[in-house]
Amino acid sequence: MTITALSLAMPIAHAQEFGDPEPGAPLPVPEENLVAPPPVYEDVPLASDKGTARIDELFGELKKARDRRHAAAIAESIWNEWYRSGSATIDLFMTWANDAFEEKKYNVALDFLDQVVIRAPDFAEGWNRRATVHYAMDNFAKSMTDIRKALELEPRHFGALAGMATILERTGRKEAALKAWERALDVYPAMQSAQEAVIRLSDELAADPA
C-alpha cells in the first residue's frame, strides 16, 4: 500500500461550509522515530505547462469514461502526473515519507512531509499525503486542513475529496459527506467507492431525515 488519498475534488468554498470535526488525540513521538534531517539537493521548478495540459486532457477522458477498469487506468495516470513534483529534493522527501508510512512510523512521515509543504507549498500532492498521515493518526482536524489546501491547489483532486468525505462520515456529518462524494462523482463518474457511498448515504438520510 502506498500513501494515496483516503481513496478519493470539492472546491475549497464547498469544503469550508462543512467546518472542522473534533481533532483526534495526537500520538506521542517515540524516540526511535526521531531521525536526522535529510540532505538538501538543488531543486528544479515544480510545475510545467506541459504537465498541466496533460492532466487537463486526462480529466477530460476521466469525465467521459464509464467502464470502471478503463476509468481506473485513467485515474492512475492522473495520480502519476500528481506525483511529479519536478524537484529532486521534494521527490526524495516524498519517497522517504512513503517508506516511513509503510512502516507505520507516522511521526517520521510527518517530519518529511512538513518539509515538503514548507519547500513546495504549491505542490498539492504534498498536502494530500500529509492529510493521509494525519488521518492514519486520527488527527481528523489537521487532516481536513491539509485536504482543504490540496483542494485549493487542485479542485479536481478526487483523492483528497475521498478523504474529506470519509472524515465527514466518520464524524457523523452524513449530509456533508454525501455532498463530497457527489462532487467526487462529478469529477470521476465511474468511481465505484463514491457510487456506493452516495447510494448508502442517500438511503440512510432518507430513512432518518432528522
N, CA and C atoms as a LAMMPS dump frame, in Angstrom:
ITEM: TIMESTEP
0
ITEM: NUMBER OF ATOMS
630
ITEM: BOX BOUNDS ff ff ff
-5.0000000000000000e+02 5.0000000000000000e+02
-5.0000000000000000e+02 5.0000000000000000e+02
-5.0000000000000000e+02 5.0000000000000000e+02
ITEM: ATOMS id mol type element x y z
1 1 1 N 0.853 -1.198 0
2 1 2 C 0 0 0
3 1 3 C 0.884 1.242 0
4 2 1 N 0.572 2.175 -0.857
5 2 2 C 1.314 3.426 -0.887
6 2 3 C 0.468 4.528 -0.286
7 3 1 N 1.101 5.651 0.023
8 3 2 C 0.319 6.786 0.525
9 3 3 C -0.452 7.337 -0.644
10 4 1 N -1.719 7.07 -0.71
11 4 2 C -2.584 7.689 -1.704
12 4 3 C -3.596 8.501 -0.928
13 5 1 N -4.687 8.839 -1.569
14 5 2 C -5.729 9.551 -0.861
15 5 3 C -6.422 8.581 0.045
16 6 1 N -7.33 9.03 0.818
17 6 2 C -8.079 8.147 1.674
18 6 3 C -9.036 7.364 0.806
19 7 1 N -8.918 7.372 -0.338
20 7 2 C -9.495 6.785 -1.519
21 7 3 C -10.5 7.667 -2.129
22 8 1 N -10.192 9.139 -2.238
23 8 2 C -10.888 9.712 -3.336
24 8 3 C -10.827 11.151 -3.25
25 9 1 N -13.272 16.254 -6.034
26 9 2 C -12.395 17.355 -5.593
27 9 3 C -13.378 18.388 -5.448
28 10 1 N -13.51 18.528 -4.196
29 10 2 C -14.526 19.521 -3.932
30 10 3 C -13.87 20.883 -3.877
31 11 1 N -14.499 21.892 -4.542
32 11 2 C -13.9 23.22 -4.47
33 11 3 C -13.759 23.66 -3.027
34 12 1 N -12.761 24.455 -2.761
35 12 2 C -12.466 24.866 -1.399
36 12 3 C -13.633 25.599 -0.756
37 13 1 N -14.399 26.337 -1.542
38 13 2 C -15.534 27.073 -0.982
39 13 3 C -16.541 26.117 -0.369
40 14 1 N -16.777 24.971 -1.046
41 14 2 C -17.712 23.998 -0.505
42 14 3 C -17.13 23.336 0.725
43 15 1 N -15.834 23.056 0.702
44 15 2 C -15.204 22.387 1.829
45 15 3 C -15.362 23.206 3.095
46 16 1 N -15.248 24.506 2.983
47 16 2 C -15.299 25.348 4.156
48 16 3 C -16.686 25.383 4.784
49 17 1 N -17.705 25.034 4.018
50 17 2 C -19.048 25.028 4.57
51 17 3 C -19.205 23.942 5.633
52 18 1 N -18.349 22.916 5.572
53 18 2 C -18.53 21.783 6.44
54 18 3 C -17.928 21.998 7.82
55 19 1 N -17.011 22.961 7.974
56 19 2 C -16.366 23.182 9.258
57 19 3 C -15.402 22.066 9.588
58 20 1 N -14.815 22.111 10.797
59 20 2 C -13.833 21.122 11.219
60 20 3 C -14.455 20.143 12.193
61 21 1 N -14.168 18.827 12.031
62 21 2 C -14.57 17.864 13.043
63 21 3 C -13.651 17.981 14.247
64 22 1 N -14.038 17.334 15.329
65 22 2 C -13.19 17.358 16.503
66 22 3 C -11.898 16.622 16.212
67 23 1 N -10.754 17.179 16.584
68 23 2 C -9.49 16.503 16.296
69 23 3 C -9.305 15.279 17.158
70 24 1 N -8.594 14.264 16.603
71 24 2 C -8.268 13.097 17.384
72 24 3 C -7.078 13.4 18.265
73 25 1 N -6.836 12.553 19.227
74 25 2 C -5.715 12.778 20.141
75 25 3 C -4.407 12.502 19.416
76 26 1 N -3.453 13.43 19.434
77 26 2 C -2.183 13.195 18.765
78 26 3 C -1.394 12.118 19.476
79 27 1 N -0.587 11.377 18.724
80 27 2 C 0.212 10.323 19.299
81 27 3 C 1.565 10.869 19.749
82 28 1 N 2.162 10.302 20.813
83 28 2 C 3.493 10.741 21.225
84 28 3 C 4.526 10.355 20.183
85 29 1 N 5.642 11.029 20.185
86 29 2 C 6.704 10.747 19.227
87 29 3 C 7.699 9.79 19.872
88 30 1 N 7.737 8.514 19.443
89 30 2 C 8.692 7.569 20.019
90 30 3 C 10.115 8.003 19.696
91 31 1 N 11.028 7.756 20.63
92 31 2 C 12.394 8.186 20.413
93 31 3 C 13.001 7.534 19.185
94 32 1 N 12.619 6.266 18.93
95 32 2 C 13.216 5.577 17.802
96 32 3 C 12.755 6.161 16.466
97 33 1 N 11.72 6.988 16.492
98 33 2 C 11.227 7.601 15.263
99 33 3 C 11.901 8.923 14.954
100 34 1 N 12.744 9.406 15.849
101 34 2 C 13.409 10.67 15.619
102 34 3 C 14.625 10.437 14.732
103 35 1 N 14.686 11.144 13.615
104 35 2 C 15.77 10.935 12.659
105 35 3 C 16.423 12.258 12.331
106 36 1 N 17.637 12.174 11.831
107 36 2 C 18.338 13.373 11.41
108 36 3 C 17.711 13.896 10.134
109 37 1 N 17.72 15.223 9.919
110 37 2 C 17.146 15.764 8.689
111 37 3 C 17.912 15.281 7.476
112 38 1 N 17.213 14.991 6.359
113 38 2 C 17.872 14.501 5.159
114 38 3 C 18.653 15.611 4.474
115 39 1 N 19.576 15.23 3.588
116 39 2 C 20.331 16.241 2.856
117 39 3 C 19.444 17.007 1.9
118 40 1 N 19.866 18.178 1.503
119 40 2 C 19.11 19.022 0.583
120 40 3 C 19.802 19.024 -0.765
121 41 1 N 19.023 18.897 -1.818
122 41 2 C 19.551 18.889 -3.171
123 41 3 C 18.99 20.08 -3.936
124 42 1 N 19.647 20.412 -5
125 42 2 C 19.191 21.541 -5.806
126 42 3 C 17.854 21.214 -6.445
127 43 1 N 16.939 22.139 -6.369
128 43 2 C 15.598 21.916 -6.902
129 43 3 C 15.453 22.446 -8.324
130 44 1 N 14.405 21.948 -8.963
131 44 2 C 14.002 22.459 -10.263
132 44 3 C 12.557 22.893 -10.14
133 45 1 N 12.016 23.652 -11.099
134 45 2 C 10.634 24.131 -10.975
135 45 3 C 9.646 23.007 -10.737
136 46 1 N 8.575 23.319 -9.961
137 46 2 C 7.603 22.309 -9.574
138 46 3 C 6.546 22.022 -10.628
139 47 1 N 6.296 22.922 -11.522
140 47 2 C 5.191 22.723 -12.466
141 47 3 C 5.617 23.1 -13.87
142 48 1 N 4.869 22.615 -14.851
143 48 2 C 5.133 22.959 -16.243
144 48 3 C 3.81 23.038 -16.982
145 49 1 N 3.787 23.856 -18.024
146 49 2 C 2.572 23.967 -18.828
147 49 3 C 2.234 22.636 -19.48
148 50 1 N 3.271 21.888 -19.86
149 50 2 C 3.045 20.593 -20.496
150 50 3 C 2.351 19.631 -19.543
151 51 1 N 2.816 19.615 -18.28
152 51 2 C 2.2 18.736 -17.297
153 51 3 C 0.77 19.123 -17.008
154 52 1 N 0.502 20.413 -16.919
155 52 2 C -0.858 20.885 -16.673
156 52 3 C -1.781 20.514 -17.815
157 53 1 N -1.306 20.666 -19.035
158 53 2 C -2.115 20.319 -20.2
159 53 3 C -2.431 18.833 -20.221
160 54 1 N -1.448 18.013 -19.838
161 54 2 C -1.654 16.567 -19.809
162 54 3 C -2.713 16.194 -18.78
163 55 1 N -2.652 16.779 -17.591
164 55 2 C -3.646 16.492 -16.557
165 55 3 C -5.036 16.927 -17.016
166 56 1 N -5.134 18.091 -17.644
167 56 2 C -6.431 18.557 -18.147
168 56 3 C -6.998 17.574 -19.167
169 57 1 N -6.129 17.058 -20.025
170 57 2 C -6.561 16.082 -21.029
171 57 3 C -7.062 14.805 -20.364
172 58 1 N -6.329 14.34 -19.36
173 58 2 C -6.724 13.121 -18.656
174 58 3 C -8.048 13.293 -17.917
175 59 1 N -8.251 14.457 -17.311
176 59 2 C -9.524 14.696 -16.631
177 59 3 C -10.693 14.721 -17.614
178 60 1 N -10.45 15.222 -18.825
179 60 2 C -11.486 15.184 -19.846
180 60 3 C -11.863 13.754 -20.19
181 61 1 N -10.859 12.889 -20.278
182 61 2 C -11.116 11.477 -20.564
183 61 3 C -11.819 10.801 -19.388
184 62 1 N -11.396 11.145 -18.173
185 62 2 C -11.997 10.538 -16.987
186 62 3 C -13.473 10.893 -16.875
187 63 1 N -13.815 12.108 -17.229
188 63 2 C -15.2 12.578 -17.15
189 63 3 C -16.11 11.76 -18.068
190 64 1 N -15.563 11.312 -19.198
191 64 2 C -16.377 10.58 -20.185
192 64 3 C -16.343 9.075 -19.986
193 65 1 N -15.367 8.584 -19.237
194 65 2 C -15.201 7.133 -19.086
195 65 3 C -16.308 6.549 -18.209
196 66 1 N -16.922 5.478 -18.674
197 66 2 C -17.96 4.808 -17.895
198 66 3 C -17.544 3.398 -17.491
199 67 1 N -16.657 2.786 -18.255
200 67 2 C -16.14 1.477 -17.874
201 67 3 C -15.183 1.654 -16.694
202 68 1 N -15.416 0.934 -15.615
203 68 2 C -14.649 1.147 -14.39
204 68 3 C -13.169 0.849 -14.564
205 69 1 N -12.853 -0.198 -15.287
206 69 2 C -11.449 -0.546 -15.458
207 69 3 C -10.722 0.49 -16.293
208 70 1 N -11.381 0.957 -17.339
209 70 2 C -10.775 1.996 -18.177
210 70 3 C -10.619 3.286 -17.375
211 71 1 N -11.644 3.639 -16.609
212 71 2 C -11.583 4.853 -15.801
213 71 3 C -10.485 4.75 -14.744
214 72 1 N -10.333 3.569 -14.14
215 72 2 C -9.298 3.384 -13.126
216 72 3 C -7.905 3.569 -13.725
217 73 1 N -7.729 3.129 -14.962
218 73 2 C -6.438 3.3 -15.63
219 73 3 C -6.156 4.783 -15.878
220 74 1 N -7.193 5.525 -16.246
221 74 2 C -7.022 6.972 -16.45
222 74 3 C -6.706 7.646 -15.125
223 75 1 N -7.427 7.245 -14.072
224 75 2 C -7.188 7.821 -12.749
225 75 3 C -5.753 7.554 -12.293
226 76 1 N -5.244 6.373 -12.574
227 76 2 C -3.87 6.054 -12.207
228 76 3 C -2.887 6.951 -12.949
229 77 1 N -3.186 7.24 -14.209
230 77 2 C -2.333 8.155 -14.972
231 77 3 C -2.35 9.555 -14.362
232 78 1 N -3.514 9.971 -13.864
233 78 2 C -3.606 11.271 -13.197
234 78 3 C -2.771 11.266 -11.926
235 79 1 N -2.857 10.186 -11.152
236 79 2 C -2.027 10.072 -9.945
237 79 3 C -0.551 10.198 -10.307
238 80 1 N -0.15 9.527 -11.388
239 80 2 C 1.252 9.589 -11.796
240 80 3 C 1.674 11.019 -12.108
241 81 1 N 0.785 11.776 -12.715
242 81 2 C 1.093 13.178 -13.003
243 81 3 C 1.163 13.991 -11.708
244 82 1 N 0.25 13.709 -10.77
245 82 2 C 0.254 14.43 -9.498
246 82 3 C 1.529 14.176 -8.717
247 83 1 N 2.096 12.988 -8.861
248 83 2 C 3.305 12.65 -8.123
249 83 3 C 4.541 13.369 -8.651
250 84 1 N 4.481 13.955 -9.829
251 84 2 C 5.647 14.601 -10.438
252 84 3 C 5.82 15.991 -9.829
253 85 1 N 6.678 16.099 -8.861
254 85 2 C 6.892 17.393 -8.217
255 85 3 C 7.785 18.291 -9.057
256 86 1 N 8.646 17.709 -9.876
257 86 2 C 9.601 18.497 -10.637
258 86 3 C 10.816 18.88 -9.823
259 87 1 N 10.934 18.342 -8.602
260 87 2 C 12.042 18.683 -7.716
261 87 3 C 12.678 17.403 -7.18
262 88 1 N 13.979 17.282 -7.336
263 88 2 C 14.671 16.11 -6.811
264 88 3 C 14.559 16.032 -5.303
265 89 1 N 14.654 17.167 -4.643
266 89 2 C 14.549 17.201 -3.184
267 89 3 C 13.17 16.765 -2.724
268 90 1 N 12.136 17.336 -3.329
269 90 2 C 10.758 17.003 -2.933
270 90 3 C 10.468 15.532 -3.199
271 91 1 N 10.902 15.035 -4.344
272 91 2 C 10.679 13.622 -4.651
273 91 3 C 11.331 12.726 -3.604
274 92 1 N 12.514 13.105 -3.151
275 92 2 C 13.209 12.311 -2.141
276 92 3 C 12.458 12.336 -0.818
277 93 1 N 12.02 13.506 -0.401
278 93 2 C 11.226 13.605 0.822
279 93 3 C 9.956 12.767 0.712
280 94 1 N 9.305 12.81 -0.427
281 94 2 C 8.07 12.053 -0.615
282 94 3 C 8.335 10.552 -0.532
283 95 1 N 9.443 10.104 -1.121
284 95 2 C 9.789 8.688 -1.06
285 95 3 C 10.054 8.258 0.375
286 96 1 N 10.82 9.062 1.1
287 96 2 C 11.105 8.734 2.495
288 96 3 C 9.83 8.748 3.34
289 97 1 N 8.954 9.689 3.065
290 97 2 C 7.687 9.744 3.798
291 97 3 C 6.859 8.496 3.529
292 98 1 N 6.837 8.066 2.288
293 98 2 C 6.08 6.877 1.926
294 98 3 C 6.643 5.641 2.631
295 99 1 N 7.972 5.531 2.653
296 99 2 C 8.598 4.395 3.323
297 99 3 C 8.259 4.398 4.812
298 100 1 N 8.324 5.559 5.44
299 100 2 C 8.004 5.654 6.86
300 100 3 C 6.541 5.297 7.113
301 101 1 N 5.665 5.747 6.234
302 101 2 C 4.244 5.442 6.372
303 101 3 C 4.007 3.933 6.291
304 102 1 N 4.674 3.278 5.345
305 102 2 C 4.531 1.83 5.196
306 102 3 C 4.94 1.101 6.467
307 103 1 N 5.93 1.654 7.164
308 103 2 C 6.41 1.053 8.399
309 103 3 C 5.631 1.54 9.626
310 104 1 N 4.579 2.321 9.362
311 104 2 C 3.73 2.889 10.42
312 104 3 C 4.503 3.829 11.349
313 105 1 N 5.567 4.401 10.852
314 105 2 C 6.308 5.426 11.594
315 105 3 C 5.741 6.786 11.191
316 106 1 N 4.551 7.056 11.678
317 106 2 C 3.799 8.208 11.203
318 106 3 C 4.461 9.536 11.553
319 107 1 N 5.08 9.61 12.709
320 107 2 C 5.74 10.861 13.066
321 107 3 C 6.93 11.156 12.167
322 108 1 N 7.63 10.114 11.756
323 108 2 C 8.732 10.301 10.816
324 108 3 C 8.182 10.78 9.475
325 109 1 N 7.109 10.142 9.004
326 109 2 C 6.496 10.554 7.746
327 109 3 C 6.065 12.018 7.807
328 110 1 N 5.511 12.422 8.946
329 110 2 C 5.098 13.819 9.103
330 110 3 C 6.289 14.766 9.03
331 111 1 N 7.413 14.371 9.617
332 111 2 C 8.602 15.226 9.555
333 111 3 C 8.997 15.498 8.106
334 112 1 N 9.004 14.457 7.306
335 112 2 C 9.378 14.619 5.904
336 112 3 C 8.348 15.455 5.144
337 113 1 N 7.073 15.187 5.394
338 113 2 C 6.02 15.903 4.675
339 113 3 C 5.904 17.348 5.123
340 114 1 N 6.274 17.637 6.362
341 114 2 C 6.353 19.035 6.789
342 114 3 C 7.357 19.783 5.925
343 115 1 N 8.468 19.133 5.64
344 115 2 C 9.478 19.746 4.774
345 115 3 C 8.952 19.94 3.358
346 116 1 N 8.155 18.977 2.883
347 116 2 C 7.588 19.079 1.534
348 116 3 C 6.695 20.306 1.414
349 117 1 N 5.772 20.485 2.354
350 117 2 C 4.821 21.588 2.227
351 117 3 C 5.478 22.939 2.496
352 118 1 N 6.558 22.942 3.28
353 118 2 C 7.294 24.19 3.506
354 118 3 C 8.065 24.579 2.251
355 119 1 N 8.753 23.614 1.657
356 119 2 C 9.597 23.88 0.497
357 119 3 C 8.797 24.02 -0.8
358 120 1 N 7.658 23.332 -0.863
359 120 2 C 6.858 23.347 -2.093
360 120 3 C 5.385 23.548 -1.742
361 121 1 N 5.007 24.744 -1.279
362 121 2 C 3.636 24.976 -0.832
363 121 3 C 2.597 24.897 -1.95
364 122 1 N 3.023 24.936 -3.206
365 122 2 C 2.086 24.835 -4.322
366 122 3 C 1.979 23.417 -4.872
367 123 1 N 2.592 22.469 -4.222
368 123 2 C 2.558 21.067 -4.643
369 123 3 C 1.409 20.373 -3.921
370 124 1 N 0.296 20.201 -4.622
371 124 2 C -0.925 19.69 -3.987
372 124 3 C -0.741 18.315 -3.362
373 125 1 N 0.035 17.458 -4.008
374 125 2 C 0.158 16.096 -3.5
375 125 3 C 0.88 16.044 -2.158
376 126 1 N 1.75 17.012 -1.902
377 126 2 C 2.379 17.057 -0.58
378 126 3 C 1.359 17.25 0.518
379 127 1 N 0.424 18.173 0.305
380 127 2 C -0.636 18.409 1.289
381 127 3 C -1.549 17.188 1.408
382 128 1 N -1.859 16.578 0.267
383 128 2 C -2.738 15.422 0.289
384 128 3 C -2.12 14.26 1.056
385 129 1 N -0.836 14.027 0.847
386 129 2 C -0.19 12.922 1.547
387 129 3 C -0.074 13.196 3.042
388 130 1 N 0.196 14.452 3.386
389 130 2 C 0.258 14.751 4.813
390 130 3 C -1.112 14.566 5.442
391 131 1 N -2.164 14.911 4.707
392 131 2 C -3.521 14.683 5.205
393 131 3 C -3.752 13.205 5.473
394 132 1 N -3.221 12.343 4.617
395 132 2 C -3.376 10.901 4.782
396 132 3 C -2.703 10.422 6.058
397 133 1 N -1.514 10.947 6.334
398 133 2 C -0.806 10.558 7.556
399 133 3 C -1.572 11.045 8.785
400 134 1 N -2.046 12.281 8.755
401 134 2 C -2.839 12.786 9.88
402 134 3 C -4.075 11.913 10.095
403 135 1 N -4.706 11.5 9.01
404 135 2 C -5.889 10.644 9.116
405 135 3 C -5.524 9.317 9.79
406 136 1 N -4.405 8.742 9.387
407 136 2 C -3.975 7.474 9.972
408 136 3 C -3.719 7.597 11.467
409 137 1 N -3.383 8.808 11.911
410 137 2 C -3.138 9.074 13.334
411 137 3 C -4.399 9.558 14.051
412 138 1 N -5.543 9.542 13.357
413 138 2 C -6.817 10.023 13.899
414 138 3 C -6.804 11.504 14.216
415 139 1 N -5.92 12.259 13.576
416 139 2 C -5.903 13.714 13.714
417 139 3 C -6.794 14.312 12.621
418 140 1 N -8.097 14.169 12.799
419 140 2 C -9.024 14.493 11.722
420 140 3 C -9.036 15.985 11.372
421 141 1 N -8.968 16.85 12.367
422 141 2 C -8.997 18.285 12.081
423 141 3 C -7.768 18.699 11.27
424 142 1 N -6.6 18.197 11.638
425 142 2 C -5.384 18.505 10.885
426 142 3 C -5.454 17.919 9.475
427 143 1 N -5.997 16.73 9.371
428 143 2 C -6.153 16.111 8.061
429 143 3 C -7.07 16.953 7.177
430 144 1 N -8.173 17.424 7.751
431 144 2 C -9.11 18.243 6.978
432 144 3 C -8.47 19.552 6.527
433 145 1 N -7.651 20.146 7.363
434 145 2 C -6.961 21.383 6.986
435 145 3 C -6.064 21.152 5.777
436 146 1 N -5.325 20.049 5.777
437 146 2 C -4.447 19.745 4.651
438 146 3 C -5.245 19.375 3.403
439 147 1 N -6.361 18.69 3.591
440 147 2 C -7.225 18.358 2.458
441 147 3 C -7.72 19.636 1.784
442 148 1 N -8.14 20.579 2.584
443 148 2 C -8.636 21.843 2.024
444 148 3 C -7.558 22.55 1.218
445 149 1 N -6.322 22.512 1.699
446 149 2 C -5.229 23.146 0.964
447 149 3 C -4.978 22.411 -0.348
448 150 1 N -5.011 21.096 -0.312
449 150 2 C -4.828 20.317 -1.538
450 150 3 C -5.91 20.656 -2.563
451 151 1 N -7.145 20.796 -2.082
452 151 2 C -8.251 21.097 -2.983
453 151 3 C -8.209 22.537 -3.474
454 152 1 N -7.66 23.427 -2.683
455 152 2 C -7.47 24.799 -3.128
456 152 3 C -6.509 24.834 -4.318
457 153 1 N -5.488 23.982 -4.256
458 153 2 C -4.492 23.929 -5.332
459 153 3 C -4.977 23.105 -6.515
460 154 1 N -5.751 22.048 -6.25
461 154 2 C -6.269 21.184 -7.314
462 154 3 C -7.694 20.778 -6.963
463 155 1 N -8.684 21.592 -7.37
464 155 2 C -10.085 21.322 -7.005
465 155 3 C -10.621 19.988 -7.515
466 156 1 N -9.932 19.396 -8.495
467 156 2 C -10.393 18.114 -9.05
468 156 3 C -9.769 16.914 -8.347
469 157 1 N -9.071 17.123 -7.26
470 157 2 C -8.329 16.041 -6.607
471 157 3 C -9.297 15.06 -5.949
472 158 1 N -9.652 14.022 -6.685
473 158 2 C -10.631 13.06 -6.184
474 158 3 C -10.082 12.27 -4.99
475 159 1 N -8.765 12.192 -4.874
476 159 2 C -8.188 11.528 -3.711
477 159 3 C -8.437 12.327 -2.448
478 160 1 N -8.164 13.615 -2.508
479 160 2 C -8.405 14.476 -1.351
480 160 3 C -9.885 14.537 -1.026
481 161 1 N -10.713 14.518 -2.067
482 161 2 C -12.16 14.56 -1.845
483 161 3 C -12.647 13.328 -1.106
484 162 1 N -12.074 12.181 -1.453
485 162 2 C -12.44 10.951 -0.76
486 162 3 C -12.076 11.042 0.712
487 163 1 N -10.918 11.634 0.981
488 163 2 C -10.51 11.808 2.369
489 163 3 C -11.475 12.692 3.12
490 164 1 N -11.886 13.787 2.499
491 164 2 C -12.857 14.689 3.126
492 164 3 C -14.161 13.962 3.418
493 165 1 N -14.662 13.241 2.435
494 165 2 C -15.928 12.527 2.61
495 165 3 C -15.833 11.487 3.712
496 166 1 N -14.713 10.796 3.771
497 166 2 C -14.523 9.765 4.784
498 166 3 C -14.506 10.357 6.185
499 167 1 N -13.786 11.453 6.345
500 167 2 C -13.73 12.101 7.663
501 167 3 C -15.109 12.617 8.069
502 168 1 N -15.796 13.248 7.146
503 168 2 C -17.124 13.774 7.452
504 168 3 C -18.082 12.66 7.86
505 169 1 N -18.004 11.53 7.159
506 169 2 C -18.888 10.424 7.509
507 169 3 C -18.503 9.822 8.862
508 170 1 N -17.222 9.685 9.106
509 170 2 C -16.779 9.112 10.385
510 170 3 C -17.142 9.996 11.568
511 171 1 N -17.288 11.282 11.332
512 171 2 C -17.646 12.198 12.418
513 171 3 C -19.141 12.502 12.422
514 172 1 N -19.922 11.688 11.735
515 172 2 C -21.368 11.769 11.796
516 172 3 C -22.011 12.849 10.954
517 173 1 N -21.286 13.405 9.999
518 173 2 C -21.836 14.5 9.191
519 173 3 C -22.199 13.956 7.813
520 174 1 N -23.28 13.195 7.795
521 174 2 C -23.634 12.433 6.612
522 174 3 C -24.021 13.312 5.426
523 175 1 N -24.762 14.38 5.671
524 175 2 C -25.175 15.242 4.565
525 175 3 C -23.964 15.875 3.884
526 176 1 N -23.017 16.34 4.682
527 176 2 C -21.805 16.936 4.131
528 176 3 C -20.979 15.887 3.402
529 177 1 N -20.918 14.681 3.97
530 177 2 C -20.177 13.597 3.319
531 177 3 C -20.805 13.258 1.969
532 178 1 N -22.136 13.235 1.921
533 178 2 C -22.829 12.954 0.665
534 178 3 C -22.466 13.989 -0.399
535 179 1 N -22.432 15.256 -0.016
536 179 2 C -22.063 16.306 -0.969
537 179 3 C -20.646 16.097 -1.499
538 180 1 N -19.751 15.695 -0.607
539 180 2 C -18.365 15.472 -1.013
540 180 3 C -18.263 14.309 -1.992
541 181 1 N -18.963 13.229 -1.704
542 181 2 C -18.943 12.083 -2.62
543 181 3 C -19.583 12.442 -3.953
544 182 1 N -20.636 13.237 -3.93
545 182 2 C -21.279 13.649 -5.187
546 182 3 C -20.336 14.492 -6.028
547 183 1 N -19.563 15.343 -5.374
548 183 2 C -18.578 16.134 -6.106
549 183 3 C -17.497 15.228 -6.706
550 184 1 N -17.132 14.188 -5.97
551 184 2 C -16.159 13.227 -6.491
552 184 3 C -16.699 12.572 -7.764
553 185 1 N -17.979 12.225 -7.751
554 185 2 C -18.58 11.604 -8.934
555 185 3 C -18.65 12.574 -10.106
556 186 1 N -18.783 13.854 -9.824
557 186 2 C -18.805 14.843 -10.897
558 186 3 C -17.46 14.871 -11.623
559 187 1 N -16.397 14.635 -10.869
560 187 2 C -15.049 14.626 -11.444
561 187 3 C -14.717 13.259 -12.035
562 188 1 N -15.13 12.223 -11.334
563 188 2 C -14.759 10.839 -11.658
564 188 3 C -16.034 9.999 -11.609
565 189 1 N -16.864 10.042 -12.655
566 189 2 C -18.181 9.399 -12.618
567 189 3 C -18.157 7.894 -12.387
568 190 1 N -17.084 7.22 -12.787
569 190 2 C -17.034 5.761 -12.656
570 190 3 C -16.395 5.299 -11.357
571 191 1 N -16.158 6.204 -10.415
572 191 2 C -15.515 5.821 -9.145
573 191 3 C -16.466 4.949 -8.337
574 192 1 N -16.132 3.683 -8.189
575 192 2 C -17.032 2.739 -7.542
576 192 3 C -17.287 3.074 -6.08
577 193 1 N -16.231 3.419 -5.343
578 193 2 C -16.41 3.717 -3.922
579 193 3 C -17.319 4.914 -3.716
580 194 1 N -17.213 5.911 -4.596
581 194 2 C -18.082 7.087 -4.492
582 194 3 C -19.518 6.726 -4.849
583 195 1 N -19.704 5.91 -5.875
584 195 2 C -21.047 5.476 -6.258
585 195 3 C -21.722 4.743 -5.106
586 196 1 N -20.993 3.829 -4.486
587 196 2 C -21.555 3.051 -3.381
588 196 3 C -21.854 3.928 -2.174
589 197 1 N -20.977 4.893 -1.913
590 197 2 C -21.178 5.773 -0.766
591 197 3 C -22.398 6.662 -0.964
592 198 1 N -22.601 7.15 -2.174
593 198 2 C -23.75 8.006 -2.454
594 198 3 C -25.051 7.229 -2.252
595 199 1 N -25.092 5.999 -2.716
596 199 2 C -26.289 5.18 -2.536
597 199 3 C -26.533 4.907 -1.051
598 200 1 N -25.471 4.528 -0.35
599 200 2 C -25.602 4.196 1.075
600 200 3 C -26.052 5.398 1.896
601 201 1 N -25.408 6.523 1.698
602 201 2 C -25.744 7.722 2.476
603 201 3 C -27.109 8.257 2.116
604 202 1 N -27.479 8.19 0.854
605 202 2 C -28.804 8.648 0.44
606 202 3 C -29.882 7.829 1.127
607 203 1 N -29.676 6.506 1.175
608 203 2 C -30.641 5.634 1.838
609 203 3 C -30.711 5.914 3.332
610 204 1 N -29.548 6.116 3.959
611 204 2 C -29.527 6.37 5.386
612 204 3 C -30.19 7.698 5.744
613 205 1 N -29.944 8.699 4.928
614 205 2 C -30.546 10.017 5.198
615 205 3 C -32.055 9.986 4.945
616 206 1 N -32.479 9.214 3.944
617 206 2 C -33.921 9.108 3.671
618 206 3 C -34.628 8.387 4.813
619 207 1 N -33.956 7.395 5.399
620 207 2 C -34.559 6.635 6.497
621 207 3 C -34.564 7.406 7.814
622 208 1 N -33.625 8.338 7.927
623 208 2 C -33.52 9.118 9.17
624 208 3 C -33.308 10.592 8.804
625 209 1 N -34.35 11.263 8.325
626 209 2 C -34.212 12.638 7.852
627 209 3 C -33.774 13.627 8.914
628 210 1 N -33.972 13.278 10.182
629 210 2 C -33.551 14.178 11.269
630 210 3 C -32.049 14.208 11.379
